[in-house]
Structure formats: structure tokens, C-alpha cells
């Protein structure tokens, strides 16, 4: 059997795909069960976080395993296989071990070095053990991953490089201000009472918020979290619990809200947030351009560029008097760099003949006069510029430089009165909230964008070396463990031979007293043990090296060991490992 992992994360898939592919706890359990029921897999576990979904399995066929695991991920996530496949990654054997160890150390996290992933790995293993789907290999793998992650955090300064997703989100929410200074005196609403929401509540309490309101679908869990916050020794925050239907009212009192639930639909719609802002400010929360969720069709701008659907400066229609222009404005206006009939952006990338025609058209006064900003050159200057550039194009064949379009003026956003942190996957807060004035929303998508520019600490290299060493050690241990059933079967066979020979000796020497019989038996066992000791120790050492898997087969062949006896030893070992708890 061999280790295989198929998954997708923030590194391989856009947040929109991750959001749709996210799995509830019940869906994760069903996925694990269906994976083990599939032919190639003997054991399985799912690691699902806010920015990754990974399916681990112990398979006997690589290609069949990849196909089956990919199909199961698509079926249970509801994302079509054709759409999901381009975003999937596959790791096998040592690469799969390296991947999980890197994940456990926080090297593959959205926020490098964050330690929360260790708890998620532990939960993943616990669920697989409860379902009896872990098996020896995944038990060993996940338990070792937990130890490697703890070692990395203990022996290096990776904690200085990273932080929890909650802390990183609050830093983005405060827009560069010190979180404790920004949070001091604010009132917070925490929606959800799971591990991420609990961490967010504790972080806000330590940051200095004066009040935390916890809302959850199970009111008892909200009460429990509120009680823990109120009884904390390191804070004096006032905490209370409310049912989920109280969220709209509590949102009007809150300065900052953090949401992380397992809901499949939106918890806070754009209309609800807009109503909250209007209730607080007395003015409608009008939409503004420039938010991450802006669509080109709505604002006319995408990534700072005019969209193809939006008329560009000077790119008029026949109604504007441009019907005599020799350029095909409809085709040129779709060029991503922008196009201006009366400006230098018009000539970027155009050939000499077209430039000459355009220069003659502009110089002839055929174009209608357009409203110009003060200090901006008139049509005559445009014509001179175009003519000069046409001469350059005649020599070089084409203007080599594509001119940048004029910057689009951004509408300044008002200072936010409500701060929202959405850590859920799928999202709890409507992405359209990005466009509401008076609101600052940070969600998984914006965190992924921000984390791409986050600095890496020098300790990351040390953690990578730890991972490499641990992967080699785990591989050696697994290869050595692979031959152990054969060695045990060999020693069992030797014990049976000794027992048979002692029985035969008793038949030939019936008068042998107990003392002499015991001494003879012990002597024969010592001889057998000494003969087997060096070969079995050496074969374990050789089997632990890369390419050492064939030594088990050689040992079975040399000593004519029964294959079923070896297999029964393996099954016994797997059954004792199956339900071992996480480290």
C-alpha cells in the first residue's frame, strides 16, 4: 500500500472555487467512508480548513487512486470534475509526507508559521479514528506530523514569522494601525462558537475591546464561550450570549464583527449590512467603486483599467462626429491598455500607415472639439505628436512602447463605521459589502491577496530543513516497519522448529528430568536467536534505506515463509494501531 493525497488549497485554486468546494463536517465523514469503500483505498482521512480541502488515502494503485479520489472530491463538494481538476494537486509517497509535514509546520498556510493548523490536523485524525478508517499508515503519518509541527514551533522562531489567521485578519482590518490601539474601547460581535470564532473572541478580548457578544445557532455553546471570556484572568471584557436571530439588532451596536460559521448560505447580506450602516449614520450606505468585489460592468474599471464595455476617452461613436476617422474605434477600444482618439495613447502599437491616416484626419479638423482639462494640448498638438510618431513608426515599423492609459480618478471612501472580518469558507458575508461606503470588510479572498506580500522570516529555512530530515526519518521508519511482519514470521517459524525438536528429544529421552530439559531447551533457543540476530538486524537496516522494499521478499523466499502468516502479522499490527489516539 502507498500514501496518496489529492487536494486543493489557496495556492492552487481561487477563493471562489474553494468556497464552493468546502465540506461540512458531515460531508467530510461521508467522504472518508466512501473513500475507504472504494476499491483502491484501504484507509482515508480528510483535512479541511478555511483554505484547503485534502483527501489522504492508503492506496494500492496510483493512477486508479488519483482518479477515484478526484471523482469523490468532485461528487461530495458539488463542483464538477472538469472544473475541479485544473485546481487539484497530487502528492505521492515521500512527496505526500513532505506536504503534510510542511502543512503542519505552517509553511503552506495562508499566513506562514501559524500554529492553528496543528489543531485541525489533530481533529482530522480523531475523526478518521472514530470511523476506523485511519489504518496504521495514516495513524503514523498524522501523529508524526503533529510531532514535527510542535518541533518546528519549539526549535525555531517560525512563530515570529507567522501568526494566526485571526490576528492577521485583525491587522488587515485595522489598516496598519496597532491592533490593540485600534480595538481598545470597541464593541465586538462574534458570530459562531467554533474553534476559529473562539480564537477570534479571545484575541479581541486581549486586544482591549470592552464588550463581546457571541451569537450561535446552538445557544448553549454561545453561553459557554461567553462564560469563558467573562471568567478569563487576563481580561476584564464584558461578554454575553445571544441567539442568532438577534444578530441584526446586535450588529447596529457593534463596531467590529467577526463571523465564522458552518452555514452553507450567507449570514450577513449586503442589504442587512447597508441597513445597519444607515441605522448608525442616518444616511444610506451607498455603493462606492474600488472594492475587491467590483465588477467591470458596474464600475467601468477592472484593476485600474477601463473595461471593454465602457466607452474610453475620445473613443466616440458616429454620433460624436467620428464617422470619418480612419481607425476602427470599435476594435481598438477593446485593447487592454486603453485608447484615446485625441491623445498619445491612441498610437501605441499602431502601424505607420494607420498613424499617417489618423494624423491627416486630426490635422484636417474633421474631429469634433472635445472638452479638455485646463493646460491640456489641443487638436493641433495632437496632430503634430501623431505625425512625429508616424515618422518613428516608418523607420521601426511600429511604435515599440505601449503607452499607459490615463489614471482613473478614484472616489475617496468615507471612514468606516463598521468593521467586518469573515473567516468562513464558504463565506458568511456577502462580497458585495466591499462596495458599501462606511464598511470595511476583510474576508478569505482579501487575506489571500494580502498574505502574498507578507514577509518571510529567516527561520523558515530552518523549518524546511527540519521537514526534510523528518521526511527522511519517516520514510526509513516506514520501510523498516514494512519488513517487520516478515521478521516476526521468521522468528515464529524458528520457535516452532525449536519446539518440534525439543518434543522429538523428549520422545527419544523419556527419562530426562525437568532441570536438564529446561537447560537443553534454553541452549537451543540461544543458538537459534544468535543465528537469526545479525541477519534480522541487518535486513531491517537495509530495508530502511531507499529501495530496500525488496529485502522482505528476499527473506520470505530464502526461508520459505508462508505468505499468509506474514499477512496475518500485518493485520494484527494494523488492528492495534487503528485506534491509537493523537499525540
C-alpha positions as CSV (number, residue, x, y, z in Angstrom):
1,X,0.0,0.0,0.0
2,X,1.1,3.6,-0.7
3,X,0.3,7.1,0.6
4,X,-1.6,9.4,-1.8
5,X,-3.0,12.9,-1.2
6,X,-5.3,14.7,-3.6
7,X,-6.5,18.2,-2.7
8,X,-6.8,21.9,-3.4
9,X,-5.8,25.0,-1.4
10,X,-5.5,28.8,-1.7
11,X,-2.2,28.1,-3.6
12,X,-3.9,26.1,-6.3
13,X,-7.4,27.4,-6.6
14,X,-9.2,30.8,-6.4
15,X,-11.3,31.5,-3.4
16,X,-14.5,31.2,-5.4
17,X,-13.7,27.6,-6.2
18,X,-12.5,26.8,-2.6
19,X,-15.8,28.3,-1.3
20,X,-17.9,26.1,-3.5
21,X,-15.8,23.0,-2.7
22,X,-15.9,23.4,1.1
23,X,-17.3,20.5,3.0
24,X,-19.3,20.4,6.2
25,X,-18.3,18.0,9.0
26,X,-21.0,15.6,7.9
27,X,-19.8,15.7,4.3
28,X,-16.3,15.1,5.4
29,X,-17.3,12.0,7.3
30,X,-19.3,10.7,4.3
31,X,-16.3,11.4,2.0
32,X,-14.0,9.4,4.2
33,X,-16.4,6.4,4.4
34,X,-16.9,6.4,0.6
35,X,-13.2,6.6,0.0
36,X,-12.5,3.5,2.1
37,X,-15.4,1.7,0.4
38,X,-13.8,2.4,-3.0
39,X,-11.5,-0.3,-4.4
40,X,-8.1,1.4,-4.5
41,X,-8.1,2.7,-0.9
42,X,-7.7,0.8,2.4
43,X,-7.6,3.9,4.7
44,X,-8.6,7.5,4.4
45,X,-8.7,10.9,6.2
46,X,-9.8,14.4,5.3
47,X,-8.0,17.6,6.2
48,X,-10.4,20.5,5.7
49,X,-9.6,24.1,6.8
50,X,-10.8,27.5,5.7
51,X,-8.3,27.5,2.8
52,X,-7.7,23.8,1.9
53,X,-9.5,20.5,1.3
54,X,-7.3,17.5,1.2
55,X,-8.1,13.8,0.9
56,X,-5.4,11.4,2.2
57,X,-5.6,7.7,1.4
58,X,-3.6,4.5,1.6
59,X,-3.9,3.0,-1.9
60,X,-2.6,0.0,-3.8
61,X,-2.8,1.6,-7.3
62,X,-1.6,5.1,-8.1
63,X,-3.5,6.0,-11.2
64,X,-6.7,4.4,-10.1
65,X,-6.3,6.1,-6.7
66,X,-5.9,9.5,-8.3
67,X,-8.9,9.0,-10.5
68,X,-11.1,7.7,-7.6
69,X,-10.1,10.3,-5.1
70,X,-10.6,13.2,-7.6
71,X,-14.0,11.9,-8.5
72,X,-15.1,11.5,-4.9
73,X,-13.9,15.1,-4.1
74,X,-15.9,16.4,-7.0
75,X,-19.0,14.4,-6.0
76,X,-19.0,15.4,-2.4
77,X,-18.1,19.1,-3.0
78,X,-20.7,19.6,-5.7
79,X,-18.1,21.1,-8.1
80,X,-17.9,19.4,-11.4
81,X,-14.9,17.2,-12.0
82,X,-13.9,19.1,-15.2
83,X,-14.0,22.4,-13.3
84,X,-12.3,21.0,-10.2
85,X,-9.4,19.1,-11.9
86,X,-7.3,22.0,-13.0
87,X,-7.1,23.2,-9.4
88,X,-6.2,19.8,-7.8
89,X,-2.7,18.8,-6.8
90,X,-1.5,15.3,-6.2
91,X,1.3,14.1,-3.9
92,X,2.5,10.5,-3.7
93,X,4.7,8.6,-1.2
94,X,7.6,10.8,0.1
95,X,6.1,13.9,-1.6
96,X,2.8,13.4,0.3
97,X,4.7,13.0,3.6
98,X,6.7,16.2,2.8
99,X,3.5,18.1,2.0
100,X,1.7,17.2,5.3
101,X,4.8,17.9,7.4
102,X,5.0,21.3,5.7
103,X,1.4,22.0,6.3
104,X,1.8,21.0,10.0
105,X,4.7,23.5,10.4
106,X,2.7,26.3,8.9
107,X,4.8,26.6,5.7
108,X,1.9,26.0,3.4
109,X,-0.6,28.2,5.4
110,X,-2.0,31.5,4.1
111,X,-0.2,33.1,7.0
112,X,3.2,31.4,7.1
113,X,4.0,29.9,10.5
114,X,0.5,30.0,12.0
115,X,0.1,27.2,14.6
116,X,-3.7,26.7,14.4
117,X,-3.3,24.0,11.7
118,X,-2.0,21.6,14.3
119,X,-5.4,21.5,16.0
120,X,-7.0,20.9,12.6
121,X,-4.7,18.0,11.8
122,X,-5.4,16.5,15.3
123,X,-9.2,16.8,14.7
124,X,-8.8,15.2,11.2
125,X,-7.0,12.2,12.7
126,X,-9.5,11.9,15.5
127,X,-12.4,11.8,13.1
128,X,-10.7,9.1,11.0
129,X,-10.0,7.0,14.1
130,X,-13.6,7.3,15.2
131,X,-14.7,6.0,11.9
132,X,-12.0,3.3,12.0
133,X,-10.6,4.5,8.6
134,X,-7.2,5.6,9.6
135,X,-5.2,2.4,9.5
136,X,-1.5,2.1,10.5
137,X,0.0,4.3,7.8
138,X,-2.3,7.3,8.3
139,X,-2.1,6.9,12.1
140,X,1.7,7.1,11.9
141,X,1.7,9.9,9.3
142,X,-0.7,12.2,11.2
143,X,0.8,11.6,14.6
144,X,4.3,12.2,13.2
145,X,3.0,15.4,11.5
146,X,1.8,16.7,14.9
147,X,5.2,16.0,16.4
148,X,7.0,17.7,13.5
149,X,4.8,20.7,13.8
150,X,5.4,21.0,17.5
151,X,9.2,20.6,17.0
152,X,9.2,23.4,14.4
153,X,7.5,25.8,16.7
154,X,9.7,24.8,19.7
155,X,13.1,24.8,18.0
156,X,12.7,27.7,15.6
157,X,11.3,31.2,15.6
158,X,8.7,30.4,13.0
159,X,6.1,31.9,15.4
160,X,7.8,35.3,14.7
161,X,7.2,34.8,11.0
162,X,3.6,33.8,11.3
163,X,0.5,34.4,13.4
164,X,-3.0,33.1,13.5
165,X,-5.4,33.9,10.6
166,X,-7.4,35.8,13.2
167,X,-4.5,38.1,14.1
168,X,-3.6,38.6,10.5
169,X,-7.2,39.4,9.7
170,X,-7.4,42.0,12.5
171,X,-4.2,43.6,11.3
172,X,-5.7,44.0,7.8
173,X,-9.0,45.3,9.4
174,X,-7.1,47.9,11.3
175,X,-5.4,49.1,8.1
176,X,-1.9,49.2,9.5
177,X,-2.7,50.6,12.9
178,X,-1.7,48.8,16.1
179,X,-4.4,46.2,16.7
180,X,-4.6,46.8,20.5
181,X,-4.8,50.6,20.0
182,X,-7.4,50.1,17.2
183,X,-9.5,47.7,19.2
184,X,-9.4,49.4,22.5
185,X,-12.9,50.6,23.6
186,X,-14.8,49.0,20.7
187,X,-17.8,46.7,20.9
188,X,-17.5,43.3,19.1
189,X,-19.9,40.8,17.8
190,X,-18.7,37.2,17.2
191,X,-20.9,35.1,15.1
192,X,-20.2,31.4,15.6
193,X,-18.8,29.5,18.6
194,X,-16.4,27.0,17.0
195,X,-12.6,27.0,17.3
196,X,-11.9,29.9,14.9
197,X,-14.7,32.0,16.5
198,X,-13.4,31.2,20.0
199,X,-9.9,32.2,19.0
200,X,-11.2,35.5,17.5
201,X,-13.2,36.2,20.6
202,X,-10.2,35.6,22.9
203,X,-7.9,37.7,20.6
204,X,-10.4,40.6,20.7
205,X,-10.7,40.3,24.5
206,X,-6.9,40.5,24.9
207,X,-6.8,43.4,22.4
208,X,-8.9,45.5,24.7
209,X,-12.5,45.5,23.4
210,X,-15.0,46.5,26.1
211,X,-17.8,44.1,25.1
212,X,-18.1,40.9,23.2
213,X,-21.5,39.5,22.1
214,X,-21.5,35.8,21.0
215,X,-24.2,34.6,18.6
216,X,-24.5,30.9,17.7
217,X,-27.2,28.6,16.3
218,X,-26.7,26.4,19.4
219,X,-27.3,28.9,22.2
220,X,-25.7,26.8,24.8
221,X,-22.4,26.9,23.0
222,X,-22.6,30.7,22.8
223,X,-23.3,30.8,26.5
224,X,-20.3,28.6,27.2
225,X,-17.9,30.8,25.2
226,X,-19.3,34.0,26.8
227,X,-18.8,32.5,30.2
228,X,-15.2,31.5,29.4
229,X,-14.5,35.0,28.2
230,X,-16.0,36.7,31.3
231,X,-14.1,34.4,33.7
232,X,-10.7,34.9,32.0
233,X,-8.0,36.1,34.3
234,X,-6.1,38.2,31.7
235,X,-9.1,40.3,30.5
236,X,-12.0,42.2,32.0
237,X,-14.2,42.1,29.0
238,X,-18.0,42.0,29.3
239,X,-19.3,39.0,27.4
240,X,-22.8,37.8,26.8
241,X,-24.6,35.3,24.5
242,X,-27.5,35.9,22.2
243,X,-29.5,33.7,19.7
244,X,-28.8,34.0,16.0
245,X,-31.9,35.9,15.3
246,X,-30.6,38.8,17.4
247,X,-27.6,39.4,15.1
248,X,-29.3,42.2,13.0
249,X,-30.0,44.2,16.2
250,X,-26.6,43.5,17.8
251,X,-24.8,44.5,14.6
252,X,-26.2,48.0,14.9
253,X,-24.4,48.3,18.3
254,X,-21.2,46.6,17.3
255,X,-18.1,48.4,16.0
256,X,-16.4,45.2,14.7
257,X,-18.0,41.8,13.8
258,X,-16.2,38.5,13.2
259,X,-18.1,35.7,11.5
260,X,-17.0,32.1,11.1
261,X,-19.9,29.6,11.0
262,X,-20.5,26.4,9.1
263,X,-23.5,27.9,7.3
264,X,-24.0,27.0,3.7
265,X,-25.6,30.3,2.9
266,X,-24.9,34.0,3.7
267,X,-25.2,35.0,7.3
268,X,-24.9,38.8,6.6
269,X,-26.3,40.0,3.3
270,X,-25.3,43.3,1.7
271,X,-28.8,44.7,2.4
272,X,-28.6,43.8,6.1
273,X,-25.2,45.4,6.4
274,X,-26.4,48.5,4.5
275,X,-29.4,48.8,6.8
276,X,-27.0,48.6,9.8
277,X,-24.8,51.4,8.5
278,X,-27.9,53.5,7.7
279,X,-29.2,52.9,11.2
280,X,-25.9,54.1,12.7
281,X,-25.2,57.1,10.5
282,X,-28.6,58.1,9.5
283,X,-27.5,58.1,5.8
284,X,-27.9,55.4,3.2
285,X,-24.8,53.2,2.7
286,X,-24.3,54.0,-1.0
287,X,-22.0,51.8,-3.1
288,X,-18.6,53.0,-4.0
289,X,-16.1,51.9,-6.6
290,X,-12.8,50.3,-5.9
291,X,-13.8,47.4,-3.7
292,X,-12.4,44.0,-4.4
293,X,-15.8,42.8,-5.4
294,X,-16.3,45.5,-8.0
295,X,-17.4,44.2,-11.4
296,X,-16.2,45.9,-14.5
297,X,-19.7,46.2,-15.8
298,X,-20.8,48.0,-12.6
299,X,-17.9,50.5,-12.2
300,X,-16.3,50.6,-15.7
301,X,-13.0,49.8,-14.2
302,X,-11.2,46.5,-13.6
303,X,-7.7,46.5,-12.0
304,X,-7.4,50.3,-12.6
305,X,-8.2,49.9,-16.4
306,X,-11.3,50.9,-18.3
307,X,-13.4,47.8,-19.2
308,X,-14.1,46.8,-22.8
309,X,-17.8,47.6,-22.2
310,X,-17.1,51.2,-21.1
311,X,-16.5,53.9,-23.7
312,X,-13.0,55.2,-23.4
313,X,-11.8,58.8,-23.5
314,X,-12.2,60.1,-27.1
315,X,-13.4,56.7,-28.4
316,X,-16.6,58.2,-29.7
317,X,-19.3,56.8,-31.9
318,X,-20.7,58.1,-35.2
319,X,-23.0,60.3,-33.2
320,X,-19.9,62.1,-31.8
321,X,-18.7,63.0,-35.3
322,X,-16.0,60.3,-35.6
323,X,-17.6,58.6,-38.5
324,X,-14.8,59.9,-40.8
325,X,-12.0,58.7,-38.5
326,X,-9.8,56.1,-40.5
327,X,-9.4,54.0,-37.4
328,X,-11.7,51.2,-36.4
329,X,-12.6,52.5,-33.0
330,X,-14.8,49.5,-32.1
331,X,-11.9,47.1,-32.4
332,X,-9.2,49.4,-30.9
333,X,-11.3,50.3,-27.8
334,X,-11.0,46.7,-26.6
335,X,-7.3,46.9,-26.3
336,X,-6.5,46.5,-22.5
337,X,-4.0,49.4,-22.4
338,X,-6.7,51.9,-23.3
339,X,-7.3,54.1,-26.4
340,X,-7.7,57.8,-26.9
341,X,-8.5,59.3,-30.3
342,X,-7.1,62.7,-29.3
343,X,-4.2,61.5,-27.1
344,X,-0.9,59.8,-27.3
345,X,-2.4,56.5,-26.1
346,X,-4.1,56.3,-29.5
347,X,-0.8,55.5,-31.3
348,X,0.6,52.7,-29.1
349,X,1.2,49.7,-31.2
350,X,-0.3,51.0,-34.4
351,X,1.5,50.7,-37.7
352,X,2.9,53.7,-39.7
353,X,0.2,53.8,-42.5
354,X,-2.6,53.9,-40.0
355,X,-0.8,56.6,-38.0
356,X,-0.4,58.8,-41.1
357,X,-4.1,58.4,-41.9
358,X,-5.1,59.3,-38.4
359,X,-2.7,62.3,-38.3
360,X,-4.2,63.7,-41.5
361,X,-7.7,63.2,-40.2
362,X,-6.9,65.0,-36.9
363,X,-5.0,67.9,-38.6
364,X,-7.8,68.4,-41.1
365,X,-10.1,69.4,-38.3
366,X,-12.6,66.7,-39.1
367,X,-12.8,65.7,-35.4
368,X,-15.2,67.5,-33.2
369,X,-13.8,69.7,-30.5
370,X,-13.9,67.9,-27.1
371,X,-14.0,69.3,-23.6
372,X,-10.4,69.4,-22.3
373,X,-8.9,69.9,-18.9
374,X,-7.0,73.2,-18.3
375,X,-3.5,73.0,-19.6
376,X,-4.2,70.0,-21.8
377,X,-2.9,70.4,-25.5
378,X,-5.5,70.9,-28.3
379,X,-6.1,69.0,-31.5
380,X,-3.2,70.8,-33.3
381,X,-0.7,69.5,-30.8
382,X,-2.3,66.0,-31.0
383,X,-1.8,66.1,-34.8
384,X,1.8,67.1,-34.5
385,X,2.5,64.4,-32.0
386,X,0.8,61.8,-34.1
387,X,2.7,62.9,-37.2
388,X,6.0,62.7,-35.4
389,X,5.2,59.3,-34.0
390,X,4.2,58.2,-37.5
391,X,7.7,59.1,-38.7
392,X,9.1,56.9,-36.0
393,X,6.8,54.1,-37.0
394,X,8.0,54.4,-40.6
395,X,11.6,53.8,-39.5
396,X,10.9,51.0,-37.0
397,X,7.7,49.6,-38.4
398,X,5.7,50.1,-35.2
399,X,5.8,52.2,-32.1
400,X,7.7,49.9,-29.7
401,X,6.2,51.2,-26.5
402,X,2.7,50.7,-25.4
403,X,1.6,53.9,-23.6
404,X,-0.1,53.6,-20.2
405,X,-3.7,55.0,-20.1
406,X,-4.5,58.0,-18.1
407,X,-5.2,57.1,-14.4
408,X,-8.8,56.8,-13.4
409,X,-9.8,59.1,-10.6
410,X,-10.8,57.1,-7.5
411,X,-13.7,58.2,-5.4
412,X,-12.5,58.5,-1.8
413,X,-14.2,56.2,0.6
414,X,-15.5,57.6,3.9
415,X,-14.1,56.4,7.2
416,X,-15.7,53.0,8.1
417,X,-18.2,52.9,11.0
418,X,-18.4,49.1,10.8
419,X,-15.5,46.6,10.5
420,X,-16.3,43.0,9.4
421,X,-13.9,40.0,9.4
422,X,-15.2,37.0,7.6
423,X,-13.2,33.9,8.2
424,X,-15.7,31.3,7.0
425,X,-15.5,29.1,3.9
426,X,-17.9,29.3,2.3
427,X,-18.2,33.0,3.1
428,X,-20.6,34.3,5.7
429,X,-20.7,37.9,4.5
430,X,-21.8,38.9,1.0
431,X,-18.9,40.0,-1.1
432,X,-21.0,43.0,-2.3
433,X,-20.4,44.5,1.2
434,X,-16.9,45.5,-0.2
435,X,-18.7,48.2,-2.2
436,X,-20.6,49.7,0.7
437,X,-19.5,53.1,2.0
438,X,-18.8,53.2,5.7
439,X,-17.9,49.5,5.9
440,X,-14.5,47.7,5.8
441,X,-14.7,44.0,5.0
442,X,-11.8,41.6,5.2
443,X,-12.5,38.1,4.0
444,X,-10.5,35.0,3.0
445,X,-10.1,36.4,-0.5
446,X,-8.6,39.7,0.6
447,X,-6.5,37.9,3.2
448,X,-5.0,35.7,0.4
449,X,-4.1,38.8,-1.6
450,X,-2.5,40.4,1.5
451,X,-0.6,37.3,2.5
452,X,1.1,37.2,-0.9
453,X,3.1,40.2,0.1
454,X,3.8,39.2,3.7
455,X,7.5,39.0,4.6
456,X,9.1,35.6,5.3
457,X,11.2,35.1,8.4
458,X,14.8,33.7,8.3
459,X,13.6,30.8,10.5
460,X,11.5,29.4,7.6
461,X,14.7,27.9,6.1
462,X,15.4,26.2,9.4
463,X,11.9,24.7,9.4
464,X,12.3,23.5,5.9
465,X,15.5,21.6,7.0
466,X,13.6,20.1,9.9
467,X,10.8,18.9,7.5
468,X,13.4,17.4,5.1
469,X,15.1,15.5,8.0
470,X,11.7,14.3,9.4
471,X,10.5,13.1,5.9
472,X,13.7,11.0,5.5
473,X,13.3,9.6,9.0
474,X,9.6,8.8,8.5
475,X,10.4,7.1,5.2
476,X,13.1,5.0,6.8
477,X,10.8,4.0,9.7
478,X,8.0,3.0,7.3
479,X,10.4,0.9,5.2
480,X,11.7,-0.8,8.3
481,X,8.2,-1.4,9.6
482,X,7.3,-2.9,6.2
483,X,9.8,-5.8,6.8
484,X,8.8,-6.3,10.5
485,X,6.0,-8.7,9.8
486,X,8.4,-10.9,7.8
487,X,11.0,-10.8,10.6
488,X,8.3,-11.7,13.1
489,X,7.1,-14.6,10.9
490,X,10.7,-15.8,10.6
491,X,11.2,-15.8,14.3
492,X,7.8,-17.6,14.8
493,X,8.9,-20.3,12.4
494,X,12.2,-20.7,14.2
495,X,10.3,-21.0,17.6
496,X,8.1,-23.7,16.0
497,X,11.2,-25.6,14.8
498,X,12.8,-25.4,18.3
499,X,9.5,-26.6,19.9
500,X,9.3,-29.5,17.5
501,X,12.9,-30.6,18.1
502,X,12.5,-30.5,21.9
503,X,9.4,-32.6,21.6
504,X,11.3,-35.1,19.5
505,X,14.1,-35.2,22.0
506,X,11.7,-35.9,24.8
507,X,10.4,-38.9,22.8
508,X,13.9,-40.3,22.4
509,X,15.0,-39.5,26.0
510,X,11.8,-40.1,28.1
511,X,13.8,-40.2,31.4
512,X,15.1,-36.6,31.0
513,X,14.4,-34.7,34.2
514,X,12.9,-31.2,34.2
515,X,16.2,-29.4,35.0
516,X,18.1,-30.9,32.1
517,X,15.2,-30.5,29.7
518,X,14.9,-26.8,30.6
519,X,18.7,-26.3,30.1
520,X,18.7,-28.0,26.7
521,X,15.6,-26.0,25.6
522,X,17.3,-22.7,26.6
523,X,20.5,-23.7,24.9
524,X,18.7,-24.5,21.6
525,X,16.8,-21.2,21.8
526,X,20.0,-19.2,22.4
527,X,21.7,-20.9,19.4
528,X,18.7,-20.0,17.1
529,X,18.5,-16.4,18.4
530,X,22.2,-15.9,17.8
531,X,21.9,-17.2,14.3
532,X,19.0,-15.0,13.5
533,X,20.1,-11.8,15.3
534,X,22.6,-10.5,12.8
535,X,20.6,-11.2,9.7
536,X,17.4,-9.7,11.1
537,X,19.1,-6.6,12.4
538,X,20.9,-6.1,9.1
539,X,17.9,-6.7,7.0
540,X,16.0,-4.1,8.9
541,X,18.8,-1.6,8.3
542,X,18.9,-2.4,4.6
543,X,15.1,-2.2,4.3
544,X,15.1,1.3,5.9
545,X,17.2,2.6,3.1
546,X,15.7,3.9,-0.2
547,X,15.0,0.9,-2.5
548,X,15.0,-1.5,0.4
549,X,11.5,-2.8,-0.1
550,X,12.8,-5.9,-1.9
551,X,14.5,-7.3,1.2
552,X,11.2,-8.5,2.7
553,X,10.6,-10.6,-0.5
554,X,14.1,-12.0,-0.4
555,X,13.7,-13.0,3.3
556,X,10.4,-14.8,2.5
557,X,11.9,-16.6,-0.4
558,X,15.1,-17.7,1.4
559,X,13.3,-19.1,4.4
560,X,10.2,-20.3,2.5
561,X,7.9,-18.3,4.8
562,X,4.2,-18.7,4.4
563,X,2.7,-15.5,2.8
564,X,-0.5,-15.9,4.8
565,X,1.5,-16.0,8.1
566,X,3.2,-12.7,7.2
567,X,-0.1,-11.1,6.2
568,X,-1.7,-12.2,9.5
569,X,1.1,-10.5,11.4
570,X,0.5,-7.3,9.4
571,X,-3.3,-7.4,10.0
572,X,-2.6,-7.8,13.7
573,X,-0.3,-4.8,13.7
574,X,-2.8,-2.7,11.9
575,X,-5.6,-3.5,14.3
576,X,-3.5,-2.5,17.3
577,X,-2.6,0.8,15.6
578,X,-6.0,1.7,14.3
579,X,-7.5,3.4,17.3
580,X,-4.4,4.9,18.8
581,X,-5.1,8.5,19.9
582,X,-3.4,11.6,18.6
583,X,-0.1,12.7,20.1
